[in-house]
């Protein structure tokens, strides 16, 4: 593994340590590329705050810090500035307008909630209702249709516990769309480390059948997660068993307002 594009910072309120610690751990582990993609700020209605995302006023300092370290460590590692973004239709236009003033190099799609988040389904919560999974797949496809995302992080995150055949049919729609638009799908180390419902072997079996390409993502919330050869080995084993090609790097797509 030479590149990880999925790295968080303390600004999301559930990651720990300094950016410098993450960078030095990556260098010690032999990574050549480290992308920071902390949880993007969102502009919610007054009175609503998501404690698992940075605030809009924190974005300037986030950018300044990463760019400063990018220059400082230029001889040792290639550093990139990104965001992990949830696609919320009601807030999408304002978010795109806001980030245009910052040197954001890429978005990762990380759809943790449905709808516009407020009073709607959380993708982590076990769901038996087929409508929940259909909405998740529809929302991910709509997000990827914008052309703003470099890849889909943990695309198999949605915790569906209903009919297995329905799961495979719906997730195939997502895989087919990603394949048609050359969008890589992430095998997520955080899910492996926590023995979560993702990475889901059913999903990756479908991805192999469809011919999707994968990228490994550390989803680092602590510095130790930036270099985890044990998790890398498990991810590669899953990819091999599923006949999924794993990319070492991906071309970054800068999100633009249309």
C-alpha positions, 0 to 999 in steps of 0.5 A: 500500500503506497497511498491512503486518501482517507484520513481524519483530524480532531476537528470532526470530534471523534478523531484524535492526535495531530496531523503531524503524527499521522504524517510521520506514521505514514512516512514510517510505514512507507506510504508515498501519498497521504490524503486528509479527508476530514468530515466536511462542514454542512450548513444546517437549519439554525439550531441543528449541529452534527457533532461528528463533522467539523464546523464551517468556521473550522474549514479555513484553519483545516486547509491552512494546516494541511497546506503548511504541512504539505510544504514542510513534508514535500521531500518525504511524502505527497500530501493532499487536501480533501473532504469526506462528504455526505450528499444532502440534496437540500444543502448541496448547492451551498456546500459546493459554493462554500468550498470553491473559495478553498483549495480542496482537491477532492471529495470522498462520498461517505453517506452515513445518513439518508435524506438531509440527515435531520430526522432520517435514517442513519446508515449504521443502524440495522435496517430490515425495511427494503425501502431504506436500502433502496433509498441509500442506493438511490442517494449514493447514485445521485451523489456520484452522478454529480461528478464531484467525487473521487471515489465512494468510501465504504459503499457497503456501509448501510446495515441492511438485515433484510432479504439477502436477494434484495440486498444483492439486487440493490447493491448491484445497481450501485456497483453497475453505476460506479463501473459505468462511470469509472468510480472506484469503491473503497475497502474500508479498514475502519470497518475491518478493525471494528468487525463491523457489518462492512466490508461486506463479502456479499457486496464485494462478490457483486463488485467482482462480478460487475468488474469494479475497481477498489481502493484501500482506505484506512479511514484513520481516526487515530495515527496508528490506523495510517499504517496497519499491514494486518488490515491491509492483508485482510483487505487484499485477501477479500479483494482476491477472493472476490476477484476485484482489482485493487488500485494503488492510487486514484486520480483526484477530482476537484469538486466544481460548482456547475 
